[in-house]
Amino acid sequence: MEHTAADMPNPLEQRTVADLRRRTSMKWRTYPEDVLPLWVAEMDVPLAEPVARALHRAVELGDTGYPADGRAYAEALAGFAQRRWGWKGPDVEHTALVPDVMLGIVEVLRLITGPGDTVIVNPPVYPPFHAFVAHADRRVAAAPLGADGRIDLDTLGEAYAAARARGGRPAHLLCNPHNPTGAVHTPDELAAVAALAREYGVRVVSDEIHAPLVLDGARFTPYLGVDGAEDAFAVTSASKAWNLAGLKAGLVLAGPGAADDLARMPEEVGHGPSHLGVLAHTAALNEGGAWLDALLAGLAANRALLGRLLAEHLPGVGYTPPEGTYLAWLDCRGSGFDDPRDTDGPGTVTELAGPARVFLDRARVALSSGHAFGSGGAGRVRLNFATSGAILTEAVRRMGEAVRAAG
């Protein structure tokens, strides 16, 4: 029987610390056992029942061979997009199976840009945007977000103009919703991006991995659903919303004007995804809606809880509740935790400086260091609130004690 969200328990409240410490993934194994990890984007949840059922079925059948194709996955995404966002895309014929979102982004950039070409990003932004683009021999250019954590269209237009003047085939790697600020771009904002991209001949690649994780008060808009985005790409998966990062499978979606570019995707790229990953992501999108709704309710409750905890324990820390994702972007510049190493990155997700280093050393709470997200990140931390209320409460209490002790 298909469950509804109303009769499903909060997934964030179903695992104890003892349960979580038995896990062998990055979140719970990077730091010693006295550290509460609220850093990397893994959630402290059990698998959604439909996903677990699909994986158990595959194991029972010995169905662990090569993936046949990504059509079922793409069809599942199309159905999910129609139900959730009222979007009739993507065209299943204009999709490609890729190992994961970041590798899919790199493969798309190889199709539409050349070595040395400019790829614009909007820092502070997910650190692999800098690292993967640079490793692909493209030049990263920054169009920083505004003070409100949203796209600054004037700054973006200047970056587009500079990239066009430099020559080559420029691209813009968009984060929609944005990691780490949690901004969910509005239809008007995305339409303005598309208009600028058309004006300056910039190709947009939209990372939409957090798309299902939009909380009360906002609504997700697929970039490919915006007028003027016909030659753009989106790359996505079910991994963030259903906690499937260890089950590799992603999808590249091409607008109608980008279909010929996608057709040049090398065949070997589609050999990278996991067959179990494809099955898991497909099941999540087809049958995991009730579980996702229960998760979203839990995340909204944690977002509010975090606001109350910060007001009580860390009143000097700036916090704008995110519209989407399960990531909070905290401004700790008034905490007194200055560090000469805490300058705008970019860096890796495991590098620590400034308040993240102090909170680890003095509070035994692991957060993501803001400097690694590039311009605008120094003095800030990213906190993952996809955990139980008890863990979140204890972590912020520890952080507050560290600040008071330092004062």
Sequence and secondary structure as in RCSB ss.txt:
>XXXX:A:sequence
MEHTAADMPNPLEQRTVADLRRRTSMKWRTYPEDVLPLWVAEMDVPLAEPVARALHRAVELGDTGYPADGRAYAE
ALAGFAQRRWGWKGPDVEHTALVPDVMLGIVEVLRLITGPGDTVIVNPPVYPPFHAFVAHADRRVAAAPLGADGR
IDLDTLGEAYAAARARGGRPAHLLCNPHNPTGAVHTPDELAAVAALAREYGVRVVSDEIHAPLVLDGARFTPYLG
VDGAEDAFAVTSASKAWNLAGLKAGLVLAGPGAADDLARMPEEVGHGPSHLGVLAHTAALNEGGAWLDALLAGLA
ANRALLGRLLAEHLPGVGYTPPEGTYLAWLDCRGSGFDDPRDTDGPGTVTELAGPARVFLDRARVALSSGHAFGS
GGAGRVRLNFATSGAILTEAVRRMGEAVRAAG
>XXXX:A:secstr
    GGGS  GGGS  HHHHTT  SHHHHSS TT EE  SS  S    HHHHHHHHHHHHHT  S    SHHHHH
HHHHHHHHHH      GGGEEEESSHHHHHHHHHHHH  TT EEEE SS  THHHHHHHHTT EEEE    TTSS
  HHHHHHHHHHHHHH S  EEEEESS TTT     HHHHHHHHHHHHHHT EEEEE TTTT B TT     GGG
STT TT EEEE SHHHHT TTS  EEEEE GGGHHHHTTS GGGGGSS HHHHHHHHHHHHH HHHHHHHHHHHH
HHHHHHHHHHHHH TTSEE   SBSSEEEEE TTTT   TT S     TT   HHHHHIIIII EE EEGGGG T
T TTEEEEE  S HHHHHHHHHHHHHHHHHH 
